[in-house]
Amino acid sequence: MKILRLQNLTTSWKKLTSGSTNRKIFGAAMIAGIGTLFVKVVAMFKELMVAWKFGTADALDAFLIAFLVPSFIISVIAGSLKAALIPTYIQVQERQGRKAAQRLVSGVTLASIGLLTITTGLILLLAPLYLPLIAAGFNQEKLDLTFRLTCAISPLILLSGIQMIWGGLLN
């Protein structure tokens, strides 16, 4: 019975995603969406396990607030650069050749390093202004810990940003 349902599901999936280019794109998007959903659910369970194991102590609160702004910056800047770079890279490689595409990647990487470095500097420079706002309930000791953790985490902006862009190119 279960094998029959699986065969019906497989047959339906093949009908839905075969044929036109749009159907193939739809199938690929569905697979990527399902994979993303799976990863997000696993990440949620990871966070739940961390909270269960370590509780919601001051150190964990400080870490989560310290990680909030750098992870947002990584997602916004590197994510948008990756989304813009991939189609442009493919287009340049097809029309102008591999060397032109490599120059594009080199230029974008250099510009990304500059932009992410400036952003990291701004995050550190402005942290005393924005941390009290987003961590309004923290006492001074917990706020100081949050600032120290922000300083420790901030190099990840540059490293994760470059990794995100290059990872997109590898895919």
N, C-alpha and C positions, 0 to 999 in steps of 0.2 A: 504494500500500500504506500509506504513512504517512498519507495523507489519510483513508483508510478507518478506520485506528486512531483518528485524531483525532475523526472523526465518531462512532465507537462510544463513545469516552470522553465526548464532549459529550452524547450521548444518555443514557448511563448517569448522568451528573451531573444532567441535567434530571429524570430519573425519581426520583433519590435526593432531590433538593431541592425538588421541586414538590409541591403538594397541601396538606398540613396545615401549620399554623403551626409546629409542632415541626420539621418537615422544613425549612422556610424558615430557622428559627433555626439549625438544624444547618448548613445551607449557609453562612449568614453567618459562623458560628463557624469553620467550616473555612477559609473565605477569609481571615478575620482571622488564624487560626493559621498558614496557609501564608505570608501576608504577613509575620507576625512572624518566622517561621523564616527567610525570605529575608533580612530585615533583620539578624537575628542572625548569619547566615552571612557577610553582607557586612561586618558589624562585626568579626567574627573575622578575616577576611582583611585588614581595615584594620590591626588590631592586629599581625598577622603581618608586614605590610609595614613598620610602624613599627619593630618589633623587628629586622627584616632591615636596614633603612636605618640606624637609629641604634644598634643593638646593645642590650645590656642594661647600659648604663653606669649609674653612680651617679645621675645626674640623672634618668634614666628610672625607675629603681627608686624614687627619692624621690617623683617625681610620682605614680606609680601608688599608692603607699601614702598619699600626701597626698589623693589623689582618692577613695580607698576609702570612708572614713567619710562625707564629704559626699554621695557618690552613693548610699550606702546610706540615709542620712537622707532624701534627696529621694524615693527609691523608696518607702520605708515611709510617710512622713508624707503627701507630696503624692499618692502613688498611692492610699492608702487614702481620703484626702479626696475625690479625684476619683471613686473607685468608689462612695462613699457619696452624693456630691452629685448625680450625674447622674440616678439614678432619683427622688430626692427633688425635684429641680428640675422634672422632667417632671410629676410628680404634683402639685406645688404650682401649676404653670402651668395644668394642666388643671382643677384644682378651684377655685383661688382667683384665677386670672388672672395676667396678665403682670407687673403691678406687684408682686404678692406674690412672684413668682418672682425678680424683679429685687432685691427686698429680701433674699431668701434669698442670692442670689449676692453681694450687697454685704456682708452679714454674714459669710458664709463666707470671703470674700476678706480682710476685715479680721481675722477670727480667725486665718486662715492666715498672714497677715503677722506677727501677734503671735507665733504658735507657732513659725514658722520663724525669726524673729529671736531668740527665746529659745533655740531649739535651736542656732542658729549661735553665739551667745554661749557656750553650754555646751561646744560642740565646741572653740572656741578656748580657753576657760578650762581644760578638762580635757585638752587635747592633750599637755601635758608629762607627764601621767600615763599616757595610753593609747598614745601613739606608741612609747615604748620597748618596750611589750609586743607590739604588732603588727609592729614593725620590729626585732625582737630581734637580728638579725645586723648591724645598721648600726653603723658607728663614729660618734663624736660629731659629726664634720663632716657626714656624710650625714644624721644625725638632725636636725641644725640646719637643713639644707636642706629636709628634709621638713616641719619645723615652719613655715618661711617659706613654703613652697608651700601648706601647709594654710591659713595666713592669707590668702594670695592667692586661693585657690580658694573659701574659705568664703562670700563674697557670692553665689556661684552657687547656694547652697542656697535663698536667698530668691527670686532671679530664676527659677531653674528650677522651683521649687515652684509659684510663681504661674503660670508659663507652662504647666505640666502641668495645673493645674486649669482654667485658661481654655481651653486646647486641648481638653480633654475636653468642655467646654461647647460649643465651636464645632463639634465633631464631632457 
